[in-house]
Amino acid sequence: MYSVPYGKESLRFSIPSGMRATVAVSKPVPPIEDERAAVAEALAHPLGMPPLRHAVREGNRACIVFTDVTRACPDHLLVPPLLAELQAGGVRDEDITLICGVGMHRPSTHEEKIAKLGADIVSCYRVIDNEPQNPAALADLGTTNRGVPVSVHRTVVESDIVIATGIVEPHQYAGYSGGRKTLAVGAAGEDLIAHTHGPAFVDHPGTRLGCIEGNPFHEAVTEAARLAGLRFILNVVLDDDKRLLRVTAGDPDEAFREQVAFARSVYEVAIPHKFDIAVGGVGFPKDSNLYQASRAPSYLFFAPTCVVRPGGYFIIPAPCREGVGSGVGEQRFYAAMRDAPDVACILEDARKNGYPPGQQRAFVIAKVLEKTNVIIVGSECPDAVADCKMIPAATMEEALRIAGKAIGFSSDVLIVPHALLTLPVVQE
C-alpha cells in the first residue's frame, strides 16, 4: 500500500498486480526542534551583513514582502521577529508595510492574511496585496542588462529597507524558489512577470528545475530584485511534512546560495531509469486548484531529465476545490487550454505571438502533453480537467487502469509522494 498527500489528508492506494513500483523521497534530515530559536539565531547572525537592527534607524520606512497562500512558507514564524528587529533599530510601526506577494494570483483574503501573519499583525500594521495590473501602484525601474522591463509595487521602491521571506525548494523556472523571487515576481508588475514567464524564457534549455547557473529566469529576477532595492532575506527549507530544516538570513546573494546548497542535498534524489508511469503527490495548498496542481507533472517532466518515457503517464491526485483557480493568471491558463483545438496549436501560437502572464502554465502543460499524458485524480472539477486536455479519474484505481490499458500492466511505476519537493535525477 502506498500513500500520497491529497488536500490536508493522505490518499492510500495499491498498484495492479504486475506493475513494479519505486518510491522517490527526499533525503531524511532531522527537523529543527526549536523553530523560534533557530529563526532568532539566523537573525542574530545573518550572512554577509550585520543584523537587521543595525541596518536601519529611526525615520526609515520598511517593507516586508511575504509569500501568498500558494506557498507553504511559515511566515507566521518569520515575520514577527523581523518586525521586532526593525523596532529594535528604531523603525516605527506606522512606517512598516507588509506586501503579500501574490504575483498574478488572486488577491489574498483577510482570513488568509491572518493565517499567514497572525491576527495581531494584520490589525496593527499596513498589510496589502501586490497589484500587478494597477499602474498607479507600480514604479517603473527601467530594464535589466538583457532588456527585461522591471516594475514593482511602489511601496517597495519608496522604502528605505526592503526585506523578503521565502521558501527555498525546486522551482520550474527559477531552478530554486525563494531568495529574490518573492519580491521580483510576487511584488512585480505585469510586464516583468510577462517577460520572465514568456516563451523565450520558458523554452530556454537553462530554465529548468534545480538549475541556477546559466538560467535566464534566475538571472532576471536577481537583477530585478537588486534594482528594486532588496537588502535582506529570511528564507527556510522545509521537509515533506513542512517541518523546518534550515533557516538562513542576510544578504540576498549569500544567504540564498547557502540555502540552495543545503536544499540540493535534501531534495535531489537519484532514480535508476525512466519510468512508464509516475504518480506525483501535490498536497495542500498547491492542490487547491488545477493551475497549481498542474505543477506536479511539469516538475517531473522538467526535472534534469524527464522521469517518464515518451507516451507515459503522470497520475496526479488533487481535489482542486477551487476549480481551475479564480485569479487572472489561472483564468488565462484555463481559457488557453480550453479554447485551443490541440496542444500543438497552444505551442505554435505561444511561440509565434507570446502570451500574457498566467498563460505560461498553458504553454508549459502543452509541452508536457505533447510527449506524455496527465491524469488528475479525485478532482472536484472533472469537466475543467477535460477542458484542459488532461484526463479526469475519480480514483487511483481508475487512473492506473487507464494507464495500464494504454501501455501495459507490466509497467514500471515511480511514486513521488511530494512531487514539488523532490527532484528525481535519472542516473542511466
Buried (B, 14 or more C-beta within 10 A) or exposed (E): EBBBBBBEEEBEBEBBEEBEBBBBBBEEBEBBEEBEEBBBEBBEEBBBBEBBBEBBEEEBBBBBBBBBBBBBBBBBBBBBBBBBBBBEBEBEEEBBBBBBBBBBBBBBEEEBBBBBBBEEBBEEBBBBBBBBEEEEBBBBBEBBEEEBBBBBBBBBBEBBBBBBBBBBBBBBBBBBBBBBBBBBBBBBBBBBBBBBBBBEBBEBEBBBBBBBEEBBBBBBBBBBBBBBBBBBBBBBBBBBEBBBBBBBBBBBBBBBBBBBEBBBEBBBBEBEEBBBBBBBBBBBBBBBBBBBBBBBBBBBBBBBBBBBBEEBBBBBBBBBEBBBBEBBBBBBBBBBBBEBEEBEEBBEBBBEEBBBBBBBBBBBBBBBBBBBBBBBBBBEBBEBBBBBBBBBBEEBBBBBBBBBEBBEBEBBBBBBBBBBBBBBBBEE
